[in-house]
């Protein structure tokens, strides 16, 4: 049996592929663009973007969650109003015939009993709030 040799011109294809890769990835901008596109796709598909509005609930739902929470604490509550306060919902409640303003995060998962300003003259005016907050913590 005689051996036949077959020659495959790999060198010709290797040079063409190498040139194409060098043209595509020759500068750093192309590689950087691909990396950034991958990162962007991951952020979009994981839903961890800057503003994930898909997890926001309507103000009425946030208000109902606040009522449900009050009932688990043994209080009877009803929503007077629920408005969009920007980063949160401002919800006015009537709890056992007293009116309160409370704040709920847009996802409806966290309650902020009151806003305490952190700057300016409001700090001096909040000593009463500090005393009230301390008393509430001690009494619980």
N, C-alpha and C positions, 0 to 999 in steps of 0.2 A: 504494500500500500504506500503510495507516495503522498507526502505531505504537501498541501498547497497553502501557500501563504496569501492571506487577504490583507491588504493594506487599507486602514480606515484613516482618512485625513483629519485626525482630531485637531491638529495644530491650527487648521484653517478655522474651524468652529470655535476653538478656544480663544483665538484672537478676536473673533467677532463678538463673542459673549463678553469677554473682558473689556472691549471697547464700549459696548452698550452699558455695562455696569459702571464704567468710569464716567460715561456721559451722564448717567442718572445720578450717581452718588459722588460725582467729582467734587462738588462743593459741599460745605457743611450745612448750607441752608436746606438742601433736599433731605438730608438725614434728620435735621432738627424739625422740619415740617412733618415728616412721617411720625416721629416720636410724639409731637404735639397733637397730631390727629388721633393717634392711639389713645393718649391721655384724655382728650376731649370725648372720644367715643365711650370710654370707661365711665367718665363722670356723667354723661347723658344717660347711659343705660343703667347705672346704679341709682339714679335719681338723687345724687348728692350735689346738685348744682347749687348756685348761690341762693336762688329763690325757688324753693320747691313748693310751688303753689298747689300741686296735686294733693298734698297732705292736709291742706287747710280745710276746715269744716265751716259751714255757714254759721253766722252769728246766732241763729235760733238753736242750732244743735249745741253750740258752746253754752248757751243759756240753759238748755235742758240738762246738760251734763252738770252744770253748777247746781241746779235744783236737785238732781239726783244725789249729788254729794251732800248737800244740806240735809236731805232726808236721811242719809246714812248716819248723820251726826245727831239725829233726833229733832231737827228743826223743820218747820213748815215754811216753805218759801214759794214765791212766784216772781216771774220776770216782769218788770215794769217796762224796761226797754233794753235793747241790745244794739249797739252801734259799733261800726268799725273805727277803732282808735289808731289806725296805722299799723303798728307792729303787734297789736293785740285787740281784743274786743273789750269795750267798756260796757259792762252789764249792770244795770240798776235793778236791785232786788228788793222785795219786801219780805223780810223775815220776821214772822210773828209781829206784824203791824209796825215794824221799824224799817225805814228805807236805808239801803246801803249801796255804795258803788264799789264794784269789784271788777277785776280785770282777769281775762282768760286769754291764754296764748292762742294764736290762730289755728293751731292743730287741735285745740280743745282738750289738751292733756294736762295743763298746768294752771293753777289758780294763783293770782297775785292779789292778795287782799287789799293792798293800797300801794300807791306810788309814792315813794319818798324821794324828793329832789335831792341831788347830790352837790349842787352848786349854789353860789350866791347867797342872798339874804334868806333863802328858804331853809338853810341849815339852822340858823338861829331860831327860826319859827317852828322848827320841827322838834324842839325839846319836849313839847307836850306829846307828840307822836311817839317819841322815844320812851317816855314814861308809860304811855298806854301800852306800847308793844311789850315793854318789860313786865308790866302787870299781867298782861295776857299770857305771857310765857310762864310766869311764876304760878298763875292760877290754874294752869292746865295740868 
